């Protein structure tokens, strides 16, 4: 079985919403996957996202812990940058005081 890797496709929120609606109206998951050439995991993700937040955007479906982790990483990056600037300033000041 030689399967070719399929290219990544993008779908509009309207299309995803329509697929979820068809599923909720009783159309089987396997029928939707075959008929619209979808991956089962994509359809499952859309159904899950729709049931959780009603949105298909990743940022709308993050847990509070995921949001906190992203914010902490951003803050850590900022603090490291500020620390590097202060180190450089300290070196410059040390050189000036020696002369």
Backbone bond lengths (Angstrom), bond angles and torsions (degrees), N, CA, C in turn:
res aa  C-N    CA-C-N  psi(-1)  N-CA   C-N-CA  omega(-1)  CA-C   N-CA-C  phi
1 X - - - 1.448 - - 1.514 110.78 -
2 X 1.287 116.31 106.55 1.454 121.78 179.80 1.527 108.57 -103.32
3 X 1.326 115.45 100.50 1.465 119.11 -179.71 1.518 109.19 -97.40
4 X 1.317 115.39 131.66 1.454 119.75 175.76 1.518 109.02 -82.60
5 X 1.310 114.80 143.42 1.467 119.28 176.84 1.522 108.05 -72.16
6 X 1.320 115.76 126.52 1.468 119.13 -179.47 1.517 109.79 -80.91
7 X 1.308 114.50 146.46 1.459 118.79 179.87 1.526 109.25 -73.38
8 X 1.294 115.55 151.14 1.466 121.07 -178.14 1.523 109.32 -71.01
9 X 1.316 114.71 128.71 1.456 119.89 178.83 1.514 108.87 -113.99
10 X 1.305 115.72 154.47 1.458 119.87 175.46 1.523 108.70 -117.54
11 X 1.303 114.24 147.12 1.458 120.61 -178.42 1.518 109.08 -126.04
12 X 1.307 115.82 144.56 1.463 120.06 179.58 1.531 109.76 -72.85
13 X 1.312 114.89 159.20 1.464 120.51 177.11 1.528 110.32 -60.58
14 X 1.340 117.09 -35.02 1.469 120.39 178.76 1.532 111.08 -63.93
15 X 1.334 116.33 -42.32 1.459 120.14 179.10 1.531 110.10 -64.22
16 X 1.328 116.71 -45.90 1.463 120.63 179.60 1.523 110.50 -60.29
17 X 1.319 115.17 -43.06 1.458 120.47 179.30 1.522 111.08 -61.82
18 X 1.328 116.73 -40.74 1.464 121.57 179.01 1.531 110.72 -64.35
19 X 1.330 117.02 -40.25 1.472 120.70 178.92 1.527 110.52 -64.33
20 X 1.326 116.41 -42.93 1.461 120.71 178.70 1.527 109.66 -63.78
21 X 1.330 116.26 -42.20 1.464 120.62 179.96 1.530 110.78 -61.39
22 X 1.332 116.25 -44.68 1.473 119.85 178.15 1.528 111.10 -61.09
23 X 1.328 116.01 -41.07 1.466 120.65 179.00 1.531 110.12 -62.94
24 X 1.336 116.27 -45.92 1.465 120.25 -178.58 1.529 112.41 -67.42
25 X 1.344 115.94 -24.70 1.459 119.94 178.09 1.529 111.86 -83.24
26 X 1.341 116.88 0.26 1.452 119.44 173.41 1.520 115.99 113.48
27 X 1.312 118.47 -4.43 1.468 119.61 177.80 1.531 107.53 -69.15
28 X 1.319 116.88 134.64 1.464 119.18 -174.81 1.523 111.21 -71.67
29 X 1.303 113.39 151.60 1.462 121.29 179.67 1.525 110.18 -58.58
30 X 1.318 116.48 -45.82 1.473 120.25 -178.07 1.529 111.63 -65.01
31 X 1.336 117.51 -36.09 1.466 120.14 177.18 1.521 111.35 -65.31
32 X 1.327 116.83 -42.50 1.466 120.47 179.06 1.528 110.94 -63.97
33 X 1.321 116.05 -43.05 1.467 121.02 -179.43 1.524 110.33 -60.75
34 X 1.333 116.00 -46.00 1.471 120.09 -179.09 1.523 111.89 -69.41
35 X 1.317 116.44 -49.50 1.457 121.68 -174.13 1.523 112.97 -63.17
36 X 1.335 116.83 -37.74 1.466 120.35 -176.14 1.527 112.77 -107.23
37 X 1.339 116.59 9.02 1.462 122.90 178.24 1.528 111.27 52.47
38 X 1.328 115.27 53.75 1.463 121.96 -179.71 1.521 109.66 -104.17
39 X 1.313 116.03 164.14 1.458 119.20 170.07 1.529 106.92 -90.88
40 X 1.321 116.93 142.20 1.464 119.04 179.33 1.525 112.30 -57.10
41 X 1.330 116.75 -37.28 1.467 119.46 -178.44 1.528 111.65 -65.91
42 X 1.328 117.30 -36.26 1.464 120.10 178.55 1.526 110.27 -65.02
43 X 1.317 116.14 -46.81 1.464 119.79 179.94 1.523 110.54 -62.01
44 X 1.339 116.98 -43.08 1.467 120.70 178.67 1.525 111.07 -60.64
45 X 1.331 116.64 -40.91 1.468 121.11 179.92 1.526 110.36 -64.46
46 X 1.333 116.91 -42.66 1.467 120.27 179.94 1.522 110.76 -63.04
47 X 1.309 116.28 -42.09 1.474 121.02 179.73 1.530 109.34 -63.13
48 X 1.330 116.04 -44.58 1.460 120.51 -179.95 1.531 110.84 -63.95
49 X 1.333 116.77 -48.24 1.466 120.67 -178.95 1.518 110.92 -60.67
50 X 1.312 116.15 -41.96 1.465 120.39 -179.38 1.529 110.58 -62.79
51 X 1.330 116.22 -39.68 1.462 119.45 -178.21 1.522 111.98 -74.11
52 X 1.345 117.40 -27.97 1.467 120.68 -177.57 1.520 113.04 -82.28
53 X 1.336 115.92 -52.88 1.466 118.57 -172.54 1.527 113.08 -126.75
54 X 1.325 116.33 -12.53 1.454 119.51 -175.86 1.514 112.41 78.17
55 X 1.332 116.45 4.38 1.459 121.50 -178.92 1.520 109.75 -121.86
56 X 1.327 116.09 149.21 1.457 120.85 178.93 1.529 111.44 -101.69
57 X 1.323 117.19 6.42 1.463 121.20 179.09 1.526 109.15 -84.61
58 X 1.323 115.80 136.15 1.465 120.86 -178.54 1.519 111.96 -57.07
59 X 1.345 116.35 -42.78 1.466 118.93 -176.35 1.525 112.27 -64.11
60 X 1.316 117.13 -26.62 1.466 120.21 179.44 1.524 112.30 -80.51
61 X 1.325 116.80 -12.24 1.463 120.72 -176.28 1.523 113.07 -113.13
62 X 1.328 117.21 14.92 1.459 120.60 177.95 1.521 110.30 -80.41
63 X 1.328 114.81 150.76 1.461 120.01 174.83 1.531 108.03 -78.32
64 X 1.326 117.89 161.52 1.463 119.64 175.91 1.536 111.67 -57.11
65 X 1.331 116.42 -36.05 1.467 120.24 179.06 1.524 111.13 -65.21
66 X 1.326 117.60 -39.92 1.462 120.87 178.14 1.522 110.83 -64.98
67 X 1.331 116.49 -41.38 1.471 120.21 177.42 1.526 111.11 -63.30
68 X 1.328 116.16 -41.22 1.461 120.29 179.36 1.530 110.49 -64.79
69 X 1.329 117.33 -42.40 1.459 121.21 179.18 1.526 111.35 -61.33
70 X 1.317 116.81 -42.82 1.468 120.92 178.18 1.528 110.19 -62.62
71 X 1.331 116.79 -44.05 1.473 120.95 179.58 1.527 110.79 -64.51
72 X 1.338 117.49 -40.55 1.466 120.55 -179.75 1.522 111.62 -67.79
73 X 1.322 116.81 -37.98 1.466 120.05 177.38 1.531 110.62 -64.50
74 X 1.318 115.79 -40.37 1.464 120.57 178.78 1.529 109.95 -64.10
75 X 1.340 116.47 -44.16 1.462 121.11 179.23 1.531 110.47 -64.40
76 X 1.320 117.98 -41.42 1.460 122.06 178.82 1.528 110.82 -61.09
77 X 1.314 116.79 -43.15 1.467 121.24 177.94 1.526 110.56 -60.21
78 X 1.332 116.53 -44.80 1.462 121.84 179.37 1.532 110.74 -62.72
79 X 1.328 117.08 -44.93 1.464 120.75 -178.79 1.528 111.70 -65.76
80 X 1.322 117.01 -38.21 1.464 120.16 176.77 1.527 111.25 -63.02
81 X 1.324 115.47 -41.16 1.456 120.23 179.03 1.531 109.97 -64.04
82 X 1.329 117.14 -44.92 1.459 120.79 178.59 1.524 110.93 -63.38
83 X 1.320 117.01 -38.63 1.461 121.70 178.44 1.524 110.74 -63.05
84 X 1.326 117.25 -42.66 1.469 121.26 178.07 1.525 110.87 -62.20
85 X 1.316 116.72 -40.30 1.473 121.03 178.98 1.536 109.53 -63.77
86 X 1.328 117.35 -43.83 1.461 120.85 179.52 1.528 111.67 -64.98
87 X 1.325 117.44 -37.32 1.464 120.64 176.58 1.528 110.49 -62.01
88 X 1.318 116.14 -44.44 1.471 120.39 178.41 1.519 110.83 -63.10
89 X 1.313 116.93 -41.82 1.463 120.55 179.07 1.526 110.16 -63.96
90 X 1.319 118.02 -39.95 1.462 121.73 179.14 1.525 110.59 -63.69
91 X 1.315 117.11 -39.98 1.468 120.57 178.08 1.525 111.03 -64.02
92 X 1.321 115.90 -43.58 1.469 120.55 179.53 1.529 110.21 -62.94
93 X 1.312 117.06 -44.25 1.468 121.24 -179.82 1.531 110.54 -64.90
94 X 1.318 117.48 -38.38 1.462 120.73 179.55 1.518 110.58 -64.96
95 X 1.310 117.28 -39.96 1.471 121.01 178.69 1.525 110.91 -65.50
96 X 1.331 116.73 -40.68 1.471 120.69 -178.67 1.527 110.82 -67.29
97 X 1.326 117.49 -35.85 1.457 119.68 -177.88 1.532 111.95 -72.90
98 X 1.334 117.05 -24.60 1.467 120.75 178.60 1.531 111.63 -76.78
99 X 1.312 117.81 -26.17 1.467 119.47 -176.49 1.500 113.94 -87.07
